[in-house]
Amino acid sequence: MGSLSGWFDGVQQWLFESVLQPLMFSLGLSSVLETGYEAAGWLLVGLLQLAMIVAVIGPMQHLWPVEPVTNRATIRTDILYTLIHRLGVFRLALFFTVDPLADSLFGALRVAGISTFQLDGVWPGITDIPWVSLLLYLVVFDFVDYWIHRGQHHFEWWWRLHSLHHAQQQMTMWSDNRNHLLDDLLRDTILVVVAQAIGVAPGQFIAIVAITQLSESFQHANVRLWFGHWGERLWVSPRFHRLHHSIGIGHETVKPAVAAADGAKSEGPRVVLGGHNFGVLLPWWDMLMHTANFEWRFDPTGVRDQVEPDAKGRLRDYGQGFWSQQWRGVLRLFGKA
């Protein structure tokens, strides 16, 4: 791990000094060079992820596809989402918006004598070992991510944004970052606050995000693959996550019929927001909260209102390109689409 970290630091330094620093000087941004150095780390991670996606996951999609590719236009849009996130464009926006606010908040708390909790100091000599603390932070962040994901499916207003992610009917290795920007902003704000609250170092935070994103790219891949009985219960597989995207399974829960009292009309089964398989890296939380579905099946993906007309015979349009998808998400948020 030490050698890998040294190699990464060296390449990050070269990337910053050769590319970003001259660019920042020319743009008059010399006052935020520290942010530029951190941005170089995110850019390097993104480039490594893209290389892994193309070189490793791509061939697997060709060898063991779940379904044939029939709509390449929607995949091209997903690639744009991936480039925006993995090459640091979205992260750059956070640097100038969310991060300064979080720094101010926790700075004010420290001035008031309230210190943040250092999770890697819980067990001195053990949890302060780099790889142990990294694993510990991964588990904590995945637990937080599970509940964020549950919220995205539980609250109607949040689902109106998050449903864009589920509206992809041609899932591939590029589908992970297909999200509404407001949805991403809310999720990343929560994670940034948690990172500061438990004392995650910037380098560890980058590593956590990198591992999570690469695993999520694999989970969304068009790959007919699972990890076996025990492996499925240790790490989220493409099969496990595809069920989360399956129409009528991943984002809906059927409430049983309710017997009526005093001769009133009984309430039949109802379909409500909910679903299965919310875990981002670990299926443990789904198992604990009884939201896991380990069935061996590969169903069509998407949202029910894309394929089943409403009472007026209309199908919901989630947009075809990046900007139309973002705009229609705003309209859905306010009940206009």
CORZI-V874978 format. One record per residue. N is the residue number from 1. RES is the residue in three letters. PHI is phi in whole degrees, -180 to 180 (999 if undefined). OMEGA is omega in whole degrees, -180 to 180 (none if undefined). NEAR is the number of other ideal C-beta (glycine too) atoms within 8 Angstrom. Layout:
n->{N N}
res->{RES RES}
phi->{PHI PHI}
omega->{OMEGA OMEGA}
near->{NEAR NEAR}
This chain:
n->{1 2 3 4 5 6 7 8 9 10 11 12 13 14 15 16 17 18 19 20 21 22 23 24 25 26 27 28 29 30 31 32 33 34 35 36 37 38 39 40 41 42 43 44 45 46 47 48 49 50 51 52 53 54 55 56 57 58 59 60 61 62 63 64 65 66 67 68 69 70 71 72 73 74 75 76 77 78 79 80 81 82 83 84 85 86 87 88 89 90 91 92 93 94 95 96 97 98 99 100 101 102 103 104 105 106 107 108 109 110 111 112 113 114 115 116 117 118 119 120 121 122 123 124 125 126 127 128 129 130 131 132 133 134 135 136 137 138 139 140 141 142 143 144 145 146 147 148 149 150 151 152 153 154 155 156 157 158 159 160 161 162 163 164 165 166 167 168 169 170 171 172 173 174 175 176 177 178 179 180 181 182 183 184 185 186 187 188 189 190 191 192 193 194 195 196 197 198 199 200 201 202 203 204 205 206 207 208 209 210 211 212 213 214 215 216 217 218 219 220 221 222 223 224 225 226 227 228 229 230 231 232 233 234 235 236 237 238 239 240 241 242 243 244 245 246 247 248 249 250 251 252 253 254 255 256 257 258 259 260 261 262 263 264 265 266 267 268 269 270 271 272 273 274 275 276 277 278 279 280 281 282 283 284 285 286 287 288 289 290 291 292 293 294 295 296 297 298 299 300 301 302 303 304 305 306 307 308 309 310 311 312 313 314 315 316 317 318 319 320 321 322 323 324 325 326 327 328 329 330 331 332 333 334 335 336 337}
res->{MET GLY SER LEU SER GLY TRP PHE ASP GLY VAL GLN GLN TRP LEU PHE GLU SER VAL LEU GLN PRO LEU MET PHE SER LEU GLY LEU SER SER VAL LEU GLU THR GLY TYR GLU ALA ALA GLY TRP LEU LEU VAL GLY LEU LEU GLN LEU ALA MET ILE VAL ALA VAL ILE GLY PRO MET GLN HIS LEU TRP PRO VAL GLU PRO VAL THR ASN ARG ALA THR ILE ARG THR ASP ILE LEU TYR THR LEU ILE HIS ARG LEU GLY VAL PHE ARG LEU ALA LEU PHE PHE THR VAL ASP PRO LEU ALA ASP SER LEU PHE GLY ALA LEU ARG VAL ALA GLY ILE SER THR PHE GLN LEU ASP GLY VAL TRP PRO GLY ILE THR ASP ILE PRO TRP VAL SER LEU LEU LEU TYR LEU VAL VAL PHE ASP PHE VAL ASP TYR TRP ILE HIS ARG GLY GLN HIS HIS PHE GLU TRP TRP TRP ARG LEU HIS SER LEU HIS HIS ALA GLN GLN GLN MET THR MET TRP SER ASP ASN ARG ASN HIS LEU LEU ASP ASP LEU LEU ARG ASP THR ILE LEU VAL VAL VAL ALA GLN ALA ILE GLY VAL ALA PRO GLY GLN PHE ILE ALA ILE VAL ALA ILE THR GLN LEU SER GLU SER PHE GLN HIS ALA ASN VAL ARG LEU TRP PHE GLY HIS TRP GLY GLU ARG LEU TRP VAL SER PRO ARG PHE HIS ARG LEU HIS HIS SER ILE GLY ILE GLY HIS GLU THR VAL LYS PRO ALA VAL ALA ALA ALA ASP GLY ALA LYS SER GLU GLY PRO ARG VAL VAL LEU GLY GLY HIS ASN PHE GLY VAL LEU LEU PRO TRP TRP ASP MET LEU MET HIS THR ALA ASN PHE GLU TRP ARG PHE ASP PRO THR GLY VAL ARG ASP GLN VAL GLU PRO ASP ALA LYS GLY ARG LEU ARG ASP TYR GLY GLN GLY PHE TRP SER GLN GLN TRP ARG GLY VAL LEU ARG LEU PHE GLY LYS ALA}
phi->{999 -64 -65 -64 -64 -64 -62 -62 -61 -66 -68 -60 -62 -63 -63 -68 -71 -88 -118 -75 -62 -59 -65 -68 -63 -67 -95 74 -109 -65 -76 -122 -63 -62 -65 -63 -65 -65 -63 -62 -64 -64 -63 -63 -60 -62 -65 -65 -64 -61 -63 -67 -60 -72 -83 -111 -73 -55 -60 -65 -64 -75 -80 -132 -73 -76 -149 -72 -80 -121 -137 -75 -64 -70 -71 -61 -65 -63 -62 -62 -57 -63 -65 -60 -83 -78 -94 91 -65 -68 -64 -62 -63 -66 -55 -98 -124 -72 -58 -60 -67 -65 -62 -65 -61 -75 -65 -64 -66 -66 -62 -80 88 -104 -94 -76 -84 -97 -64 -77 -103 -62 -131 -54 93 -117 -72 -92 -72 -50 -73 -69 -64 -63 -63 -63 -65 -59 -65 -64 -65 -68 -64 -64 -63 -58 -74 -61 -65 -61 -63 -62 -98 -91 -87 -56 -65 -73 -62 -60 -86 -68 -61 -57 -63 -84 -77 -77 -94 -125 -69 -144 -65 -96 -83 -59 -88 -74 -138 -72 -62 -68 -64 -63 -62 -66 -63 -69 -62 -61 -68 -64 -64 -62 -59 -71 -68 -107 78 -77 -70 -53 -62 -68 -63 -61 -64 -63 -64 -63 -62 -63 -64 -65 -64 -67 -60 -68 -62 -86 -64 -80 -130 -85 -147 -140 -105 85 -56 -83 -61 -62 -96 -108 -149 -70 -101 -58 -67 -60 -77 -63 -61 -64 -95 -73 -61 79 -119 -76 -124 -134 -131 -92 -82 -67 -62 -112 -69 -87 -106 58 77 -70 -68 -70 -95 -74 -58 -124 -98 -128 -61 166 115 -138 59 -87 -58 -90 -115 -113 -79 -59 -67 -64 -67 -68 -96 61 -115 -83 -133 -104 -61 -87 -159 -131 -89 -60 -105 138 -116 -56 -73 -80 -118 -118 -62 -81 -61 -99 78 -103 -103 -77 -100 -96 93 -104 -111 -55 -70 -67 -67 -66 -67 -67 -65 -63 -62 -62 -58 -100 71 -106 -149}
omega->{179 179 179 179 178 177 -179 -180 -180 179 178 179 179 -179 180 -176 -176 -173 -170 -177 176 179 -179 177 -179 -180 179 -177 -177 -179 -178 -179 178 176 178 178 177 178 177 177 178 179 179 178 180 179 177 179 180 178 179 -180 -177 -172 -175 -175 -180 178 179 178 179 -177 -174 -178 173 -176 177 177 -178 -178 -178 -180 -180 176 177 176 178 177 177 176 -178 -180 179 -177 -172 179 169 -179 179 179 178 177 178 180 -174 -179 -173 -176 178 179 179 178 -180 -180 -177 173 178 178 179 177 180 178 180 -177 178 -179 179 -175 -178 176 -178 -177 -177 -179 179 -176 177 170 -172 -176 177 -180 178 178 180 179 178 180 -180 -179 179 176 177 -179 177 -177 172 -179 175 178 179 -180 -176 -176 -176 -178 -179 178 179 174 -174 -178 175 179 -178 -177 178 180 178 -175 177 179 -180 -169 -174 -175 177 -178 171 -176 177 176 178 -179 -179 -180 -177 176 179 -178 177 179 178 -180 179 -177 -178 171 178 177 -178 180 178 179 177 180 180 180 -179 179 -179 -178 -179 177 180 176 179 -180 -178 -174 176 -174 177 -172 171 -172 -177 -174 -177 179 179 -179 178 -177 -178 -178 175 179 -180 -177 179 176 178 -180 -175 -179 177 -180 -171 -176 -180 175 179 176 -177 178 -180 179 -179 178 175 175 179 -178 180 176 -177 178 -180 174 -178 176 -179 176 -174 168 -179 -178 -179 176 -172 177 -175 -175 176 179 -180 -176 177 175 -178 174 -176 -180 175 -180 179 -175 173 -178 180 179 -174 -176 171 -172 179 -178 175 -176 -180 177 -177 171 -179 178 180 179 -177 -180 -176 -174 178 178 178 -179 -180 175 176 179 179 -178 -179 175 -177 -180 none}
near->{6 5 6 7 9 8 8 10 8 8 9 12 9 8 12 12 7 7 9 12 11 8 8 12 9 6 6 5 9 7 4 8 10 6 8 13 11 10 13 14 13 11 12 12 12 12 10 9 13 12 8 10 14 8 7 8 13 10 8 11 13 6 6 7 11 8 8 4 10 5 8 6 7 11 12 8 13 14 9 9 13 14 10 10 13 13 10 10 9 11 10 9 8 12 10 7 8 10 10 8 8 11 9 8 10 11 8 8 10 10 6 6 5 5 6 10 7 8 13 10 8 6 5 6 5 7 12 9 8 6 7 10 13 11 8 11 14 12 9 11 13 14 9 11 12 14 8 11 11 10 9 13 13 9 7 6 7 13 13 10 16 13 12 15 11 12 10 13 10 11 12 12 13 14 11 11 11 11 11 12 8 10 15 11 10 10 10 11 9 10 12 12 10 11 10 13 9 12 11 11 6 8 8 11 10 11 9 13 9 11 10 14 12 11 12 10 15 11 12 14 13 11 12 8 9 10 9 6 5 7 10 13 9 8 9 12 12 13 12 16 12 13 15 13 12 12 12 5 12 13 12 12 8 7 8 5 7 7 5 9 5 4 4 6 4 8 7 5 7 7 7 7 10 8 13 11 15 13 15 12 11 11 14 8 13 15 9 6 7 6 11 10 10 7 5 5 6 7 9 6 12 12 11 9 8 12 7 7 6 9 3 5 5 6 9 9 6 10 12 7 7 8 7 9 14 11 9 13 15 9 9 12 10 6 4 5 6}
